[in-house]
Amino acid sequence: MFNFELGNALFANGGESYTYSYLRSWLMGTLGLSARQAAGTIGAGVRYGYIMVATYAENSALREAVFTR
């Protein structure tokens, strides 16, 4: 359910891209998930093909993943 909500709310047009920290914050704030649940939701979204890693942010100290649909 969370992956459908994530996909429909954030990736409505298909051209959007978001960093891992933004997706995690959105899931925690909007759906009330814990940090661990949000990380699992993002991981499941990638595993089952709802979202994919497009690239890694160069300007980030942690080289955050950037996701697209």
Backbone hydrogen bonds, N-H to C=O, Kabsch-Sander energy under -0.5 kcal/mol:
donor,donor_aa,acceptor,acceptor_aa,energy
5,E,1,M,-2.2
6,L,2,F,-2.8
7,G,3,N,-2.6
8,N,4,F,-2.6
9,A,5,E,-2.3
10,L,6,L,-2.2
11,F,6,L,-0.7
11,F,7,G,-1.2
18,Y,67,F,-2.0
20,Y,65,A,-1.6
23,L,19,T,-2.3
24,R,20,Y,-2.7
25,S,21,S,-2.4
26,W,22,Y,-2.7
27,L,23,L,-2.5
28,M,24,R,-2.3
29,G,25,S,-2.7
30,T,26,W,-3.1
31,L,26,W,-0.6
31,L,27,L,-1.2
32,G,28,M,-0.5
33,L,27,L,-1.4
38,A,34,S,-2.5
39,A,35,A,-2.2
40,G,36,R,-2.0
41,T,37,Q,-2.2
42,I,38,A,-2.3
43,G,39,A,-2.4
44,A,40,G,-2.6
45,G,41,T,-2.2
46,V,42,I,-1.9
47,R,43,G,-2.6
48,Y,44,A,-2.6
49,G,46,V,-1.0
50,Y,45,G,-1.9
51,I,45,G,-1.6
52,M,68,T,-2.8
54,A,52,M,-0.6
54,A,66,V,-3.1
55,T,66,V,-1.2
57,A,64,E,-3.4
63,R,60,S,-0.8
66,V,55,T,-2.8
67,F,18,Y,-3.4
67,F,65,A,-0.5
68,T,52,M,-2.5
69,R,16,E,-0.5
